[in-house]
Amino acid sequence: MDGTAGTDGWLVVVDLQHVFGEEDSPWTAPRFEEVRPRIRRLVDAFGDRVVWTRFVAPAEPVGAWQEYYEQYDFARQPPDAHCYQLVEDPAGRPVVDAHTFGKWGPDLAEVVGQGPLTVAGVATDCCVLSTVLPAADAGVRVRVVTDACAGAGDDEHERALQVMGGYAPLVTFATTDEVLAGG
């Protein structure tokens, strides 16, 4: 069990977007559709304390991002492109956009304060990992919902959880059922 009780704090839903869920996308997370019902259950339980994040391409990539978008040129689309839209309706809850894999920063911190955070979404081995670790490093208590995250594959998902586990007790883990049962 972890140090965050049930639905205390904020639920951060990382990048539940079409670009990570559609089968023909180079960035698809194979278990995307499997985690969606669990994320919906968590969203319902957290009520107004839910924040959604979106990865969006910058208008003009700089630094190493230039090379990245040369490799993934399909992603050079405006923030309102279909691929960057959320697959779920945020229902008036905050949405934080970022041009980086990690979403922890001033915009997200302004919404959630010092947490605690419960994190779900995609991809475990990229945007989830890159959000969780900086938040924990900033002293925010973070709980990752292991069965409400999907990676680029099962092995990648497990390796990312292993890396995040190295940040215990700042980062803890629970299943959807454990969170909803108050654990």
Protein Blocks (a to p, Z undefined) as FASTA:
>chain_A
ZZbehjehjdddehiafklmpmklckbcfklmmmmmmmmmmmmmnommcccddddddfbd
ghjllmmmmmmmmlmccfkbmklpcfbdfkhpacdddfbfblcdfklmmmnonopadded
ddfklmmmmmmmmmmmnopacdddfklcccfbfklmmmmmmmmmmmpckbccddfklmmn
oZZ
